[in-house]
């Protein structure tokens, strides 16, 4: 059993690596809804060492390539690190959700603008910088990170990256990423994960399908 990961049922795991695994969540908003979770307790991505970060980047790219190349989909990637009453309650998971392709950048920018009452987002425009640098390489900081595909260029498709630093005492929706995805899908009823629950047989069928895709 993985430390602090008893909530991930084994039949939902679709891909394993030395430091991380990919699993399907309970109540996914879409079939193509993935979690990347560390095998051991890590609070968030700012705590990763170089080897872990390299593995995470490769896993994330594998899932993105599957969505964009094989499924012809857009996607959102997000990670949250929000304050808990005790530090070990926070366990890293990076979520990737496949979305129908089309005008994603414009829609995401509009939604982030409308949500400014809850959080102010900044774009990481410098390709040489990342979230770690934007947050002064301080692993004690709390944040929400969002990544989406941008325009296609001769060098490949751009990545658009946004983040919001969450301050102590700030009210922030734990389900912000899910809410954003459901708004983008125009399926707000899926915000409540209980409306998306599958039975055990459906979960096993979907997980087996993705194991085949990623083998």
C-alpha positions as CSV (number, residue, x, y, z in Angstrom):
1,X,0.0,0.0,0.0
2,X,1.3,3.5,-0.9
3,X,1.9,5.9,2.0
4,X,-1.1,8.3,2.4
5,X,-2.7,6.9,-0.8
6,X,-5.3,4.4,0.6
7,X,-8.0,6.4,-1.3
8,X,-6.7,5.2,-4.6
9,X,-8.1,1.8,-5.3
10,X,-5.8,-0.6,-7.1
11,X,-8.1,-1.4,-9.9
12,X,-8.1,2.3,-10.9
13,X,-4.3,2.4,-11.6
14,X,-3.4,2.3,-15.3
15,X,0.3,3.1,-15.4
16,X,3.2,2.7,-13.0
17,X,6.6,4.3,-12.8
18,X,9.3,4.2,-10.1
19,X,8.2,7.4,-8.4
20,X,4.6,8.0,-9.7
21,X,1.6,6.2,-11.0
22,X,-1.4,7.2,-13.2
23,X,-4.9,6.4,-11.9
24,X,-8.5,7.2,-12.8
25,X,-10.4,9.2,-10.2
26,X,-13.6,8.3,-8.6
27,X,-16.4,10.2,-10.4
28,X,-14.4,11.4,-13.4
29,X,-15.7,14.3,-15.4
30,X,-14.8,12.5,-18.6
31,X,-13.4,9.1,-19.5
32,X,-10.0,10.9,-20.2
33,X,-9.6,12.2,-16.7
34,X,-6.2,11.1,-15.1
35,X,-4.4,11.6,-11.9
36,X,-0.6,11.5,-11.6
37,X,0.2,10.6,-8.0
38,X,3.6,10.0,-6.2
39,X,4.1,6.6,-4.7
40,X,5.4,8.1,-1.5
41,X,4.1,11.1,0.4
42,X,5.0,14.4,-1.4
43,X,2.9,17.4,-0.6
44,X,3.2,19.1,-4.0
45,X,5.5,19.5,-7.0
46,X,7.7,22.2,-5.5
47,X,9.0,19.4,-3.2
48,X,10.2,17.2,-6.0
49,X,13.9,16.4,-6.6
50,X,15.4,16.5,-10.1
51,X,14.8,12.8,-10.8
52,X,11.2,13.0,-9.7
53,X,10.5,16.1,-11.7
54,X,12.0,14.5,-14.8
55,X,9.8,11.4,-14.4
56,X,6.7,13.6,-13.8
57,X,7.4,15.7,-16.9
58,X,7.7,12.5,-19.0
59,X,4.5,11.0,-17.6
60,X,2.6,14.2,-18.2
61,X,3.8,14.5,-21.7
62,X,2.9,10.8,-22.4
63,X,-0.7,11.6,-21.4
64,X,-0.8,14.8,-23.3
65,X,0.5,13.1,-26.4
66,X,-2.2,10.5,-26.1
67,X,-4.9,13.1,-25.9
68,X,-3.7,15.4,-28.6
69,X,-2.3,13.0,-31.1
70,X,-4.4,9.9,-30.7
71,X,-7.7,11.4,-29.5
72,X,-7.4,14.8,-31.2
73,X,-8.4,16.5,-28.0
74,X,-7.5,19.6,-26.0
75,X,-6.8,19.3,-22.3
76,X,-6.3,21.1,-19.0
77,X,-3.6,20.2,-16.5
78,X,-3.9,21.4,-13.0
79,X,-2.4,21.0,-9.5
80,X,-3.5,22.5,-6.3
81,X,-1.6,23.0,-3.0
82,X,-4.0,24.5,-0.6
83,X,-3.6,25.0,3.2
84,X,-4.6,22.1,5.5
85,X,-4.7,22.0,9.3
86,X,-1.7,19.6,9.2
87,X,0.9,19.3,6.5
88,X,0.6,15.6,5.7
89,X,-3.1,16.0,4.8
90,X,-1.9,17.5,1.5
91,X,-0.8,14.9,-0.9
92,X,0.3,15.8,-4.4
93,X,-1.8,14.9,-7.4
94,X,-1.6,16.4,-10.9
95,X,-4.8,16.1,-12.9
96,X,-5.1,16.0,-16.6
97,X,-8.6,16.1,-18.3
98,X,-9.2,15.7,-22.0
99,X,-11.6,18.2,-23.6
100,X,-13.2,18.6,-26.9
101,X,-10.9,20.6,-29.2
102,X,-11.8,24.2,-30.0
103,X,-11.2,27.7,-28.8
104,X,-10.0,26.6,-25.5
105,X,-7.6,29.5,-24.8
106,X,-10.3,32.1,-25.3
107,X,-12.7,30.3,-23.0
108,X,-10.2,29.6,-20.3
109,X,-9.1,33.3,-20.2
110,X,-12.7,34.4,-19.9
111,X,-13.4,32.0,-17.1
112,X,-10.3,32.9,-15.1
113,X,-11.4,36.6,-15.4
114,X,-14.9,35.8,-14.1
115,X,-13.3,34.0,-11.1
116,X,-11.2,36.9,-10.0
117,X,-13.3,37.3,-6.9
118,X,-11.9,34.0,-5.6
119,X,-8.4,34.0,-7.0
120,X,-6.2,36.2,-9.2
121,X,-4.3,34.4,-11.9
122,X,-1.0,35.3,-13.5
123,X,0.4,33.9,-16.7
124,X,3.9,32.5,-16.9
125,X,4.9,34.0,-20.2
126,X,8.7,33.5,-20.1
127,X,9.4,30.0,-21.4
128,X,12.6,29.9,-19.4
129,X,10.7,30.3,-16.2
130,X,8.4,27.8,-14.4
131,X,6.2,27.7,-11.3
132,X,9.0,27.0,-9.0
133,X,10.8,30.2,-10.1
134,X,7.6,32.3,-10.0
135,X,7.1,31.2,-6.4
136,X,10.7,32.0,-5.5
137,X,11.5,28.3,-5.1
138,X,9.7,28.4,-1.8
139,X,8.0,25.0,-1.1
140,X,6.0,26.5,1.8
141,X,3.9,28.5,-0.6
142,X,0.4,27.5,-1.6
143,X,-0.9,27.7,-5.2
144,X,-3.1,26.6,-8.0
145,X,-1.4,25.8,-11.3
146,X,-3.1,25.5,-14.6
147,X,-1.7,24.5,-18.0
148,X,-3.5,24.4,-21.4
149,X,-2.4,24.0,-25.0
150,X,-2.0,27.2,-27.0
151,X,-1.5,28.0,-30.7
152,X,0.2,25.6,-33.1
153,X,3.5,26.9,-34.3
154,X,6.3,25.6,-36.6
155,X,8.1,24.4,-33.4
156,X,5.0,22.6,-32.1
157,X,2.1,23.6,-30.0
158,X,2.6,26.3,-27.3
159,X,1.8,25.7,-23.7
160,X,0.0,28.4,-21.8
161,X,0.6,28.4,-18.0
162,X,-1.2,30.2,-15.3
163,X,-0.9,30.2,-11.5
164,X,-2.5,31.8,-8.5
165,X,-0.7,32.1,-5.1
166,X,-3.1,31.2,-2.3
167,X,-2.6,33.3,0.8
168,X,-3.1,32.2,4.4
169,X,-6.7,32.5,5.3
170,X,-7.8,33.0,1.7
171,X,-11.0,31.1,0.8
172,X,-10.3,28.9,-2.2
173,X,-12.5,26.2,-3.7
174,X,-10.8,22.8,-3.3
175,X,-12.7,21.7,-6.5
176,X,-11.6,24.7,-8.5
177,X,-10.0,22.6,-11.3
178,X,-13.0,20.4,-11.6
179,X,-15.3,23.4,-11.6
180,X,-13.3,24.9,-14.4
181,X,-13.4,21.7,-16.5
182,X,-17.1,21.3,-16.0
183,X,-17.7,24.9,-17.1
184,X,-15.5,24.3,-20.2
185,X,-17.6,21.2,-21.0
186,X,-20.9,23.0,-20.3
187,X,-21.8,20.2,-17.9
188,X,-22.0,21.9,-14.6
189,X,-23.9,18.9,-13.1
190,X,-20.6,17.1,-13.1
191,X,-19.1,19.4,-10.5
192,X,-20.5,17.1,-7.9
193,X,-18.4,13.9,-8.4
194,X,-21.2,11.8,-7.0
195,X,-23.1,12.6,-10.3
196,X,-20.3,10.9,-12.2
197,X,-19.8,7.8,-10.2
198,X,-19.3,4.5,-12.1
199,X,-19.9,1.0,-10.8
200,X,-17.0,-1.3,-10.2
201,X,-17.4,-3.1,-13.5
202,X,-17.4,0.2,-15.5
203,X,-14.3,1.4,-13.6
204,X,-12.5,-1.8,-14.3
205,X,-13.4,-1.7,-18.0
206,X,-12.2,1.9,-18.4
207,X,-9.0,1.2,-16.5
208,X,-8.3,-1.9,-18.6
209,X,-8.8,0.2,-21.8
210,X,-6.2,2.7,-20.7
211,X,-3.7,0.1,-19.6
212,X,-3.8,-1.2,-23.2
213,X,-3.4,2.3,-24.6
214,X,-0.3,3.0,-22.4
215,X,1.3,-0.4,-22.6
